[in-house]
Amino acid sequence: MRIIHISDLNPEEKARLLERSQAIIHEHIDKVRSIIEDVRENGDRAIVNYIEEFDGVSLSIDRLEVSEEDFKKAMEMVDPRLLKAIRHAVENLMRFHREQMPRRIWFTEVEDGIHVGLQASPLARVGLYIPAGKGRFPSVVPMLGVPAKVAGVDETVLCTPPIDGFGDPATLAAAKLLEIDRVFRVGGVPAIAAMAFGTSTIPKVDKIVGPGGPYVSAAKILVRDHVALGTPAGPSEIMVLADETADPRVAAAELLSESEHGPDSPGVLVTTSIRIAEEVKRELKSLLPLIPDWRRRFAVEALDKYGAIIVCRDMDEAVDFVNEYSPEHLSILAANPLEVCMSIRSAGAVFLGYYSSVSAGCYLTGSNAILPTGGFGKAYSATTVYDFLRFQCVEFVNSKGLERVLKDLEVYADYEGFPAHKLAAKIRFS
């Protein structure tokens, strides 16, 4: 990884660093568009054809949906220790997400006789996407399933790739533990298209949530006019913000923890200390051999393409860069991490101090690990129960309240040229 003083970055270099792997997504648009149109027109038949092409599996249409017998088999196949870990994660996620639930309905009296409020309602049908491109990710199931269940979603539909024609047993077991309503063996672009438009077997959903690689991200771009989408969760990424008190080995380990996801998963160190910068670079070299070859290749390529060690003059300059970059995961290794955190306004999730491992948050702390990537943390939030709720304004106005606003209402209506607006209000006093 290069060590770069932020003052030495020219505009083009800075733009490339901020862009990350998002540019790759748009390279796939044309290919993805043809797949989506095929699924939209030919439904289940197109899906099984793509499963054979992309997954190397011959699957009949009647095997797309996971059966009760399949769930039973999956539960028997999973190591009891992993089932215990999944249950542990579910318990903590439940505790955290229940605290997020808003009141179902509330009112405030904005002035005498006028009561305005919000009513929270769960979405009717939500699609949960669980990837399996560069690994198996049963941990994603409770990250999506728990807030959906806590919010009270009527029907949860889950799609995940058909690994070996069956699916990842741990992913299916996690879906069973969470009582996901319907689970289908289909992944990638066909899964997104199926949930967006519906097929004879897979129902159309109101919203799709869940992470994915560049092809899935491209598919979401193309269906966003037809279905609501959750937070843009693409290739994993991490940033470590370190002052001179940081432990270089811990910082290096954190960078590797997300970069091992894939060759498009950046890891960036931002530090106020050139000593820390140099030591972290050395520690990365010493830690890489501890990772199995196939994951090490991912990490090396990701850090080479999208990684950097950025040296800043002071913490203010470092925080400014963090906010501009807007990382998915931000580890703050500093003397007073909470104080630094108070200046962070643009990150998916923030981990404070020596023992706050990003890995713990990815699995078991109860915090949600489905986070905005690619700089979208500037406008999007971590996945919460709010992703599975909608809010409608509710008003109750009595005669006194309407009379108090009537004259100003008339002025508005006259200026904007809406006489029927004025009539609809005035007629009540005729």
Secondary structure, DSSP 8 states (H G I E B T S, - for coil): --EEEGGG--HHHHHHHHHTTHHHHHHTHHHHHHHHHHHHHHHHHHHHHHIIIII-----GGGSB--HHHHHHHHHHS-HHHHHHHHHHHHHHHHHHHHH---SEEEEEEETTEEEEEEEEE-SEEEEE---SSS--TTHHHHHHHHHHHHT-SEEEEEE--GGGT--HHHHHHHHHTT-SEEEE--HHHHHHHHHH--SSS---SEEE----HHHHHHHHHHTTTSEE-S---S--EEEEE-TTS-HHHHHHHHHHHHTT-TT--EEEEES-HHHHHHHHHHHHHHGGGS-HHHHHHHHHHHHHH-EEEE-SSHHHHHHHHHHH--SEEEEESSSHHHHHTT--S-SEEEESTT--HHHHHHTSSS------TTGGGT-----GGGGEEEEEEEEE-HHHHHHHHHHHHHHHHHHT-HHHHHHHHGGG-
